């Protein structure tokens, strides 16, 4: 246009922010039996209270310390706790991020003990777990809807990085993009790709006032220049040590935006030669994260699925909205045919009907003659039909306009110009 080290940030990526753990938990008296409820005076009970005591509506939830609850996580994962202990543990997991992470690991380990199950995790497992959790307990600090594609794609890439071995961090990766009317290639490694994402995401963090990975006082650089500067500043070849800084940066970015409140999505992020609102910038970063995660997966022979249909639709929509301006820029450079019928800003103009099929698909009308015009089905002079993932591969510069297996009908010149403009949206 993202661990095995067991730190708490894995859980903080979920669309809620855990509250602080009570300091008293670490200093509680562990010698007392926490399962013994305080004695009550039978004479003090009212008839209604006595009647209610005979009805076991809810399990008695013991008041357990943090250490005791942590010691129960293994039994909880094996479903070996009493009803009261189970309720106490699960209530605690909503408040303590380290315990919640450990609980998820233990449950995953228990699942792997079943021999009749596939060891490859369902790529939709995370979204189902989050949906179930949020259905039971609303998020305290919800992640804005427009941030969820970035949250999802960085989490998926992080899961891939967690699974690969030490040597695979140095596996060769060929980055591809469309430049000077041809597909350009640059050789790096898996670790180098993470360094690239870390450096370019720094454009977003800088706009939010978060520390820039290139350091303070960095002049305005393009994404390519930032990447080259970051790689050059490393005192040794990039390795798996980059995962921690990249991961921390994505978590901090998501938390900052979640706490920022309304209006932050309109903040401008400058890419030197162009600018995007923050909401579009994070969608663009989600797109690049997916594309480069796929590059890494191909390099290490790791199965990797496209984004969910809703997130893929948003990425395609962003590219479609950028196409009129890209087409106008190519026209000024003499790379596209002259405009045939200029219209006033906001008026319908000559258009190309882009039909994207499959998950995330839809219909878009691309204004051909002016970036300020409105695409119109009544003024469509051409139609292009493509698969959603293939269209994204074109926008990423992984395939050339000539290689795109598109169904084409109508004005051939308009079709060629729009496909070339789509490919020109790519960069390192």
N, C-alpha and C positions, 0 to 999 in steps of 0.2 A: 504494500500500500504504500512444566517447567517440571523420614529417613531412618536410614538405619541408625543414625546417631542418637535418635530418641529425644530431640529437643522439643520444646512445647509448641513451636510455631506451626507444626503440622496441623494441630487442632485449631489454632487461632485463625487458620485460613477459612474455616467454616464461617457462614455469614452471621456470626454473633461474636461478641467480645466477652470472654469469661471475666467474672468479677474477681476481686482479690481474695485470696485465701485468708481466713481469719488467723491472726498470729497466735491466738490462744490455742489453736490446734496443735502447735508444735510443743507446747509446754503443759498439756493436760496431764492429769494423773492417770498413767496407764495401769496402775495397780488396781484401780476400782473396776468392778464388773459393769461395763456399760450396758449390758443387756438387762440388768435388773431395774425395773421401773420403780419410781419412788412409791413408798407405801401410802395408801389412802385410808381414811377412816370410813368403814362401811356405814356407820351411823350418819355420816354427813351426806351420803348419797340420797338424791331424790328418787322417788319411784320411777320417774321418766329416765333418769340416768341409769338406774338399775336395769330397766327394760332394754335400754340401748346397749348395755354391756353384754346382753345375751345374744346380740346380733353381730356376727363377725363381718362387718362391712369392709373394713380396711385392716391390713395387718398392722400389728404394733411395730412401729419404727423405732428401733433403739437409737439412743444418742451416742454415736461412736466418734472417736477422735480420728483425725486425719491418718495417723499411723495405722490404727486398726482397720480403717476403711481400705487403705492401700494394701494391707496384708490379705484382705478378702478378695482382691481383684481376680486372683487365679481361680478361686472357688466360684466366683460370679461368672467368669468366662465358661466354666464347665457346668453352669446351671446347678451348682451344688449348695447354694446359699438358701437359708430359710426365706420365707416371703418377706419378713421384716428386714432381714439383712439385705436382700435384693433391692428393696425400696430405698433403704439407706444408701447403698452404694450408688444406685442410679441417680438419686437426688444429688449426691456428692459430685458425680461426673459432670453435672451441668454447671458446677462452680469451680472445679479444679482442672485446669488444662493438662498438667502433667499426668494426672491419674486418668483423664479421659483418653489421652494418647496411649498410655500403657494398656488400658482396657481394650481399645481397638486392636492393638497388636496381639493381645492374648486371644481375643475372639477370632482374629485371622488365623492364628496358630492352631486353634482348636478346629477351625474349618478345614485346614490342610490335613488333619488326621483322618478325614473321611476318604477312603481309597477310591470311592466311586465318583469323586468330583474332579473336574478339570482343574489343573493347577493354575491356568491362566485366569486372572481375575476378570470378571465381567466389567467392561469399560463403563457401563451405566450404574455400577454399584454405588459409586460416590454420590451421584445425583439422587438415587433412590433413598440412600441413608439420610441425606440432608433433607429431602422432602418429608420423610417420615418424622425426623426429629423436629422440624419446624412446624409440622402439623400438630405435634403434641405440646410443644412449648415455643411460643413466638420468640423471634430473635430480639435480644435486648437492643443491639445496635445493628439494624439490618444493612446489608451491603446493597447499594443502589442497583436497580435492575440493569442499568447500562454498564455496570462494572463486572457483572457476572461472567460474560465471555472471557475477559482477561483473567478473572479468578479461576475459572474452569481450565483454561488452556495452560496457565502456569502450573496449576496443580497436576495436570496430566503429564506435563514435561518433567516435573519434579519426581513423579512416580517412576518415569522411565529412567531418570538419572540414578535413582535409588537402586534400581535393579541391575544396572550394568556393572561390570567388573573394573578393576583398576586399569588394566591394559586397554580396555575399550575407550577410555577417555582420550587416548591418543590415536584412535582409529581415524583414518583420513575421511574428510567430508568435503564434497565439492559444492560450494555455494553457487547458485545460478541466478542471474537476473538479466533483463533485456536492456541493452544500452547500445547506442549507435546503430540501431536497426538490426541488431543481432543478439543472440543469447551469449552473455559473457559469463565466464567461470572463474572462480577463485578457490584455491585449495587451502584448507585449514584442517582442524581436528575437531572432535566433539567438544573438547574444552575450549577451543577457539570460538566455536559457535556460541557457547554460553557467555564468553567474554564479549562477543558482539551484542548479544541481547542485553547484557548488563550495561554496556556503554550507551546504547541507543535508548534504553528505558530511562537513562539519566536525564534525557530531555524532558520527560514527564516529571520526574522527581524534582528537578530544578525549578520547574514552573510552580510546583507546590511548596517550594521552600525546603525540600528535603536534600540532604547531602548528595552532591554530585559525585559519582564514582571516579570521574576524571580529576577531582580535586577542585579547590576554590579558585576563582579567577580565570576559569577557562573561557577563551574567546568563543564567539558564536561559530559553531562548526556544524557541517552537514552530518547526517548519520554515517556516511562513509568515512568522512574525516574523523569523526569521533571514534569509530572502530579502529582505524589505522593508528590513531594516537594512543588508544588503550593498549592495543597489542604491542606497540613500540615501547611503551613504558614498563612492560613486564620485565623483571630481571631474569626470568627463566621461561622456557616454553610453558604455555598455559596447561594446567592440570586440574584434577578434581577439586582442588582447593577453591576454585571459583564458584563451586556450587553454593557454598555457604553465603558469600556476599550477594550473589544473585537472588537466592531464596529470601534472604533477609530484606533485600530491597523490594521485592514484590509484595511481601507481607506488609512492610511499612507503608508502601504506596496504597494498598487496599484499605488498611486501617485508617490512614489519613483522610482518604476520600470519604470513607464511611462516616467519620466523625465531623467532616467539614460542613455537612448540611446542604440545604438547597442552594442552588446557584453556582456551586463549584463546577458543575458540568459545562458551564459556559466559559470557564477560564481558558485562555488561549495558550496553546503549546506551539512554539515556533521551531520549525525544522530547517531554519536558515533560508531556504528558497521558497517555502510555503508555510502555512500555519493551519492548525485544526483546533476546533473546540476540544476541551478535555474529554468529553464523552466520545467524540469520534476518534481522538488520539488513542484512548484505551482500547477501542475496538480495532484500530489499526495495529496496535501492539499485540492484541490477542491473535489477530490474523498472522502476524509475523512469527509469533511464538509457535503457532500450529505448524506453519510452513517449515520452520527450522527444526521443530521436533520431528517432523516427518523426514527431513534430511538426516537427522541423527539416527532415527529408527532404521532407515534404509542402510546406513553405514554399519550398524551393529546387528542387522537381521532381527529386529524387534517388531512384533505386530503393532500397528498403530492405526487407529480409526480416525476418520474425519470428525470435526466438531458436531455437536448435536444440531438437529435441523434448525431450531430457533436461532442458535448462535451463528450458524452458517448463513442463514438468511440475512442477519444483520451485517455480516461481512460483505456479502454480495451487494446489499443495498448501499453500503458505503462506497464501494467501487463504482456502482452505477451513478451515484450522486457526484463523484469526482470526474466522471468521464467527460462531460461537456467542457469543463475547464481544461482538462488535459488535451482534448481535441483542439480547442482554441489555441493553446500553447504550441502545439505541433503545427498548426496553420501559420502562426506568426514566424515559425522557423522554416517554413517552406516544405514541411514534411507531410502536409495534408492538403487536400483540394480546397480551393477558395470557397468561401461561403456563397451560397446561391440565393438565399432569401432572408435578409436580416429583418428582425422584428423588434418591437419595443420590449424592454425588460418586463417579464411577467406575462407576456403574450404567448399564445401557442405558436410553435414553429415546426418546421420540417423535422421529422423524427425518425429514429430507428427503433423498431420493436425488438427488445431483448427478452427472449423467453428462456428462462433457466429451469431445467427439469430436475427431478429428484428431490431429495431432502434439502430443505432450505430454499427451494425454487420459488418462482413467481414471475411476474411480468413487469418490465420497466420500459419506459419510452424515453430515449436519449435524444435531447435536442442537438441537432447537427450544426446549425449555423451560428448560434450565439449561446454562450454559457449562461446568459440571463434569461433565455427563453424557457418556456415550459414545454416539456414533451407532450405530444398529443397523439392519441390513437387515430384521430381523423386525418392527421397529416403525416402518417407513417409512410415512408417511401421504401423501406426495406425491413426484413425480419431476419434475426439470427436466433437459432435454437441450440442450446448447449446444456450439457450436464453441469450441475452445480460445482462439483469438485474440479471438473475440467476447466470451467471458467475461472475458478480461483487459481489453478495452476497457470493459466494464461496471465492473470493479474500479477502473480508472483514472479513472472518471467521465466518459469520453468519450461514452458513450451513457447514456440514462436507463433505469430498469427497464422503463418502458413501451415503449421502443424495442428492447429486447433480443428478438431473434427466437428465443425459446426454445420447444422442445417441452415442453408442460406437461401434467401429469396428476395428479389428486388434489386435496388440500385447497388451495383457491385462496388462502385467507388465509395459509397457511404459505408458499406460493410467493411471494406479494407481499412478505411480510416478509423472506424470505431474499434476494430480488433487490434490495430496497431496502437491506438491510444490506450487500450486496456493493458497491453503488455508494457507500455511506457510508464505505467504507474509503479513498476517494480524498481528496486534498487538493492544495493548491498545492505 
